[in-house]
Each structure stands twice: as C-alpha cells, then as structure tokens.
Amino acid sequence: MWERYNLMGQNSMNQGKPADAEAHFRLAIAEAEKLDAKDPKLAASLNNLANCLRMQGKYAEAETHYKRALEVKQKAVGPLHTDLIGIYENYAKMLRAAGREAEANKMDAHARAIFMKK
C-alpha cells in the first residue's frame, strides 16, 4: 500500500493538487510507520509530505516533518550518509521561503559537508 499512496501523492503534486497529495503522503507515512525502523520508506514519506507542505506555504508543519525525516534517516544510515543530502537541501528551501536565510545556510552547509566526505 505504501507504494500506491506514495505514487498517488507524487501524481497529485504533478497535477497541481497539493491538498490531495498531502492526504496521500499522510497515508504513506501511516503505512511506512508499520515497517522496520531502518526501512527508507518512512523518511522518504516524511520528506515528500514536508515538500508538499512547503509548496503550500505551511512552513511550520513542513519543518516538523523535515526534522523527523532527518532523525529517522540518521538513525538508519548514520549522520554523514549521502542519503541525507536531499532532505537537508529541501529543508533549506523551506527555511529560505520562510525568510530564515541564516538557518538555510546551515542546512546547505550540512549537505555540502556530507557531499565532500563521500
């Protein structure tokens, strides 16, 4: 079911239907939470929902999900894994959109540091 909800969320985003996408991504999260803690689906779902919320201007809620996505992913792969880069970059976009440039720069710096270590 996770794959179905995630794909439906992606399709809704592509069709310019963020409210529908948000609902699908929330269902994907519910499915992913039933899986092993190291399964990448939960972090991906949280990141997708956060992106959806960012695009709707719901920055406070998006930030909550970016933070959780980072926490889940770091527990699964460690703090310096390249899989974290995309989440950091998306989080930085949200912070910039919210007018928090200094914090966005810190997220970008985390992403660059991980990239440089690979």
Secondary structure, DSSP 8 states (H G I E B T S, - for coil): -HHHHHHHHHHHHHTT-HHHHHHHHHHHHHHHTTS-TT-HHHHHHHHHHHHHHHHTT-HHHHHHHHHHHHHHHHHHH-TT-GGGHHHHHHHHHHHHHTT-HHHHHHHHHHHHHHHHH-
